[in-house]
Amino acid sequence: MDDILSLLCTCVERGKVNRKSPHPADLRDHDGADELTKKAVEMGIAPQTILQDGLIRGMHTVGERFRNKQIFVPDMLMSARAMVSGMEHLKPFYISNAIQTKGTMIIGTVKGDLHDIGKKIVAMMITGAGWNVVDLGTDVPTDKFIQALKEHPNAVVGLSALLTTTMLNMEQTVAEIKKMSSTTKVIIGGAPVTKEFALKIGADAYSPDPQGAVEFLNALPARTN
């Protein structure tokens, strides 16, 4: 059992999606995260164990390496693709509650901003950490965040912006969220965003990288929706 989970972890770390994937070269014609997750399920390994000791462990290493500038955005995207390919085999267990998520995060790029890559990476990392993610996409107005929060009242909200002009829209969104529910946690991020700006607009946290967002979420008390 440990062998297949270690292999799965390695595939996520190195971005090996499936057997057909040519990347990385030294793993050509080897099973990837797709096949290994399927095999682990067929072997009867508990879905929660596959998630925790295979996929999540791999993505944690990826997050740390990205933070330390040992890998870069293309590498992280490949790892995220590998993780998602494995998660497909675990979806039925989420539906049946055989896998318990840590909670829900609503994430979106704020109104006026169409940048998506950074937000998608964060969403994938958070999914890989065992959270349910509601991705609202880009150019998201405040009322769309509010509606999603009504549907998932215990969710954490993540706001992204890549422009100095659009990051100003975060302030209104945070204010409306806190007006609706003062206990809702809001984390913000994006290239121009700073910790000082987060404090100024009343956000609960700021993270300069995906791993920081995961660590913030994992430090929160367990929550259900």
Secondary structure, 3 states (H helix, E strand, C coil): CHHHHHHHHHHHHHCCCCCCCCCCHHHCCCCCHHHHHHHHHHCCCCHHHHHHHHHHHHHHHHHHHHHCCCCCHHHHHHHHHHHHHHHCCCHHHHHCCCCCCCCEEEEEEECCCCCCHHHHHHHHHHHHCCCEEEECCCCECHHHHHHHHHHCCCCEEEEECCCCCHHHHHHHHHHHHHHHCCCCCEEEECCCCCHHHHHHHCCCEECCCHHHHHHHHHCCCCCCC
